[in-house]
Amino acid sequence: MSNYYLGIDVSKGYADFIILDSNKRIIEPNFQLDDTFEGHQKLFCFFKQFFKDHNDAVVYAALESTGGYENNWYHSLRKFQDTFNLKIARLNPKGVNYYSKAGLNRVITDKLAAINIAEYLITHPEKVSYQNQSYYYPLKRKWKFIRSLVKDRTRYLNQLEILLYEANPEILVFCRDKVPQWTLKLLQVFPTPIFCFYRRACKNPLHLQKTG
């Protein structure tokens, strides 16, 4: 696997991108995209071509927390994880700023800011926490849970049908298409006909004597 590092400098309404390799050499020169639907689509197309040209690539991408300007790009990158081999991080600007000052970079352009972010990922990997789960991972978990509940419900209804056939077959005629709520309430009170008989007998001992 080949590791590449994508630095993203986010500004209001647009962002600058640049990709370096592990030796801090520029692999993809700086390019700028607008924070619009079209801009995000262009970023997707860029990744599509990049991973086609580098089929063993892992791209470590990062952007700074800039008061919310980065959210749209961050969420798009999370979605792209379902298609591309991306690792994504949101950085504290202070760490990148200290790194930039250590490099004696006094004039910071958008392009240089993107390079600093990419170099920071390479130089300080221990300080970067990547989001490896895809954007849709929580939804997939919920969907699997719902599917599991549906399967359990079907299994329990099948078991109930067998028990009704053995203990209370008269009720089955009302459960051909589905199990009505009133049948479940009835079974809670009177699980079997004999249970119903003894319950009535306990309330009325004379009824039991007459039956005997």
Sequence and secondary structure as in RCSB ss.txt:
>XXXX:A:sequence
MSNYYLGIDVSKGYADFIILDSNKRIIEPNFQLDDTFEGHQKLFCFFKQFFKDHNDAVVYAALESTGGYENNWYH
SLRKFQDTFNLKIARLNPKGVNYYSKAGLNRVITDKLAAINIAEYLITHPEKVSYQNQSYYYPLKRKWKFIRSLV
KDRTRYLNQLEILLYEANPEILVFCRDKVPQWTLKLLQVFPTPIFCFYRRACKNPLHLQKTG
>XXXX:A:secstr
 EEEEEEEEEETTEEEEEEEETT  EEEEEEEEESSHHHHHHHHHHHHHHHHH TTEEEEEEEE  TTTTHHHHH
HHHHHTTTS EEEEEE HHHHHHHHHHTT  S  HHHHHHHHHHHHHH GGG   B S TTHHHHHHHHHHHHHH
HHHHHHHHHHHHHHHHH GGGGGG SSS  HHHHHHHHH SSHHHHHHHHHHH HHHHHHH 
